[in-house]
Amino acid sequence: MERTYDLRRLKHTVGITEVLASYGLDANLRTQHGELVGPCPLPEHQGDRNNRGAFRVHPRSGVWNCQTHCGGGDIVELAATMEGGDYAAAARRLAHLEAGSSQAVRRHRHHRLPDLRPDRKIPPRSSFLPYSKTLRLVPDHPYLRARELQPRTTTTFEAGWWPLRGFLEDCIGVRLHDPQGRPLGYAGRRVSQEKAQRLGKWKLPHALPKGDILFNWHRARSISQRAVVVVEGPFDAMRVWQAGFRAVVALLGSAATPSQQALLSMAPNLIIMLDGDAAGRDGTRSIASALNCTPVTVVDVPDGYDPAGLSDDCIHRLLSPLYC
């Protein structure tokens, strides 16, 4: 049964500066006449990003306002905005912050302004919070069809178009898991080329421990008596999986962190199949060098291509002699 929370109480026991810090929204805010002021830090802000006075926070009353686009509200509205409109997730976040605050801090939070010097950053006070709710994504979309990803594949990987507002707005969502298979939340691949160039291709949950996970590891490890194929991104992994090579994982980048290297070292054999560009080549050399105790085979992806852009026939030609 879903736990219920007293939002009225949480509004009085959790300070808005804590909420800002927990989402990393406070980095560019400064104090000005008792307020926190700065450019709007909300991820989905569509107004002027260069307006240094657009976003205003009143710590004493616990309210915020974006004067150019996003509106405003109290801490519940702020948390719900960051949770993609999910008020249950917002309540859980606020309850988590309440539990992590001392009674002394809570007693005095609303009786004095935070002791902040101008432009001083508020240190984060909370760690990553997994998002376990399953979203109803649309498994078929022109972006996915252009990559020849079939609905059965995207459904298996819990990936698809998010048609509503929120964190995944205008994105293809992809479910992420920790190495044990527990859901962590969703990454969003921006479909708009303009947004992807301006904001980056991917949106990741706040404070996601990206360096500690391998996309699809929880599935690949169950058949890891075979070689494990290592690619860069989730769509690369889906294409390789769809071509029939099911033990495939993605780094979520072109480099492997020590935590990721530790996971990869558990595989009996590795096939590194990173993108056919300079970053992919450098990443391949680095991983092969770091995992010198694990048998590693390198697949040279054609220049300018990534695995997601290869045909099934090409993937088979590259992997079939090695994947055994």
N, C-alpha and C positions, 0 to 999 in steps of 0.2 A: 504494500500500500504506500502511495506517495505521501511523504511526510508533509505536514502543513506548517507554515511559519507565520508568525505574528508580524506582518509588515509594519504595522503601526509602532510596535515596540522597536523593531530594527531601525526605523527612521530616527529614533531618539537615542539609540545605543551605538550606531555606527556613524562615524564622521565622513563627510564627503571627501575629505583629503585622503582618507584610507581607501575609498573606492577608486579615486583617481589613480592612486599609486598602484593599487592591485592590478589595474589594467595597463599600467605604463603610460597614462595620459598626462602626467604631470611634468614631463621633462622640460617643456618649453614655456611653462607658466611662470609668471613673476608676480610679486606682491605689488599692489597699487591701491593706496587708500583703503586698506582693509580687505581688498578682494584679490583673487588670483586671476590674472589676465594673460591672454596669449592667443596665438592662432588656434583655430579649432582643431583639436587632436583626434576627433572621432573618425574612424576608418572610412565611413561612408559619406563623409562631408563632401558636398558638391559645390560649395561656394568658393570664395576667394581664400586660397591657402596662405596667401601672403599678408592677410589682414591681421596684424599683431594684436588687435583689440577685439577680435570677433567673439572670442570665447571668454566668458566671465563666470566666476564661481564665488559664491558668498559662503564662506566657511561657517559663519555664525548661524545663518538660517538653513544651511544645507541645501541650497538650490544652485542650479547652473543654467546658463543660457548661451546659445549660439545665435548671435544677432544677424547672421547672414543666410542661414539655411536650416539648421537642424532643430530649431526650437529649444526647448529646455524642460526643466522639471526638477524633481528631487532625486535622492539617491536611487530610488526604485526605478525611475525612468532612465537614469543614467546606466544602471546595471542592465536593465532590459534592452536598451539600445545596443550595448556591447554584446549581449547574448542573442542577438538576432530577433528581438521581440519576444523572447521566451521568458515570461515572468516567473515561471517555476525555477528556471536556472538562475535568474537574477536573485530570487529569494535564497537559494542555496548559497550563492556567492556571498550575500550579505550575512547570512548566518555563519558562514565560515570565517568571515572577518570579525564578527562579534565574538566568536569563540576564541580567536587568536589575540584579542585585545585584553589588557589587564583591567580589573575593576577600577583602579585608580585613574587610568586614562579615560575610561568611559564616563566617570563621574565629572571630570573637569573639561571634557572636550568641548561642550557647548557654552562654556562660561568664559573662554578666552580664545583669541585668534591663534592660529599656529605660529610658532616662533620661527618665522622665515625671513631671511635676508633677501633682498631683491635678486632674482635670477637663481636663487638656490634651489636645487632639485630636491624633491621629496623622495627619500629612499623607498624602494618597494618593500612591502611588508607581507606579501603573500606569494606562495609558489604556484606552479601550474595546477589548475583544477581540471581534471578530465571531464569531457562531455560525453555521457554514455547514451543519450537519447538517439534513437534511429530516425533520420530524416527521410521523407518520401521524395527521393530524387527521381527525375525523369531520365530513364536509361538511354533514350534515343535523342540525339541532338545533332545538328549539322556539324558542329565542331568535332564530335565523336565519330560521325560518319566519315568525315574527311580523313580521319586516321584509321579508317576501316575497323573500328572497334564495334563489335556486335553487341546488341542489347544483353545477350546471355553473359557476355564477358563483363560488361559494366555492372550488371546486376550482381554477379558473383563478387565483384570487388566493391560493391556498395558505392558506386560512382554514378554521377549523372547531373543533369541540369537542375538548378534550384530556381523555380519560377517566381519566388516571392521576395519580399524585402528582407533585409537583415545582413548578417555577416557574409553569407554566400551569394548576395545579390549580384546578378550578371556573371556568375561563376559556374564552372563545372566543379561540383563537390566530390571529394575523394575521402573515404573513411580511412582513418589512421588507427593503428593498434600498437601496443607495446610488444616487446618480444614474447610475452606470455599469451598474446592474443586478446588482451583487454582493450576495449575501445578507448581512444584518447580524444576523439573529436574529428573534425573534418578540415582538410586543406581545401582551398579554393583556387582553381586555375582561372584567371581572368580571361574572358572570351574577347572583350574589346581590345583591339590592338593598341588603341590610344591609351587606354588605362594600363595595359600591360607595360607599355614603354614608360609611362609616367610614374606608375606606382610599383612596378615589378610584376612578373608573371604570376607569382603565387602569393596567396594570403595564408598565413599560418596562425593557429590559435596563439593567444598571448602566452609567453613564457613556455611554449612547447619545448620539451627536452629533445629537440631534433637530433642532436648528436648521439642520443642513446637508442635510437630506433632504426630499424631497417624495414622499409615498406614490404609487406607480404612475407616477412620472416616467419611469422607464426604458422603460415601454411607450408612454406618451403622446408622448414626444419623437420616436418613429419615425413618427408621423402628425401631427406638429406643424405641417404646412403648413395644417392647419385650425385653427380656434379651440380653445383649451384651456380646459376648464371647471375652475374652482378651487372646491373645497368644503373643509369642515373636517376630517371624519373618514373613516377607512377604509370604514365601512359606507355613508356618503354616496357615496363614490366607486364602490363596488360597485353601488349602486342606479342611479346615473347610467349607469354602464357597461352594466349589464344592460338598461337602457332603449334602448340603441343608440348612446350618445354615448361613444365609446371613448377619446377624448383627454381624460381627466379625471384630476386630481391632487388630493391632500388635503394640507393644511398640518399636520395633527396638532395643530390648535388654531385659534384665531380670529385670529391675528396672523402676519405673515410676517417672518421674520428677514432681515437683509441677504443672507445666503447663499441663502435661498429666493427673495428678490426677484431676485437675479442669474439664477437658473434661469428664473423666470417671464418675465423680460425677453427671453429667447430665443424665446418664442412670438410668432407674427405677430399674434395677437389673443387677448385673454383675456375669459372670461365668468366673473365672480365671482358665486358662488351659495352664500354662507355662510348660516348658520342665521338663522331669523326671530326673533332676540332682540337685546337691547341689545349683547351682545358681538359678535355677528355683524355688526350694523350698523356698530359702531365699527371692526371689523376691515376691513370693506369700504371705508370711507372712507379708512382709513390706507393700504391697499394701492393703491387707485386714485390716491391722492396721490403715493405713493412711485414708482409706475410711470407717471409722466406722459408718458413717451416711447413707451409701448406702448399701442395701442388697447385700451381697456377698456370692457366693457359690464357693467352690474350687473343681476342678476336678483333681484327682491324675492320671497324665499320668504315664504309666509304667516306671520303672527305665530304664534309658538308651535310652529312646525314646523321640521324640518330635512329635507334632501333624502332621507334614508333613510326618512322617514315619509310621503313623497309617493307617489302612485300613478304607474304608467307613463304614463297619460294626462296627468296633471298635469305631469310632467317634460317630456313632449313639447310640451305647450302653451307651457311657459316657454322651452324651449331651441330647438325646431325653427326659429323665425324667425331665430335668431341663429347657430346652429351650421352654418357653411358655409365 
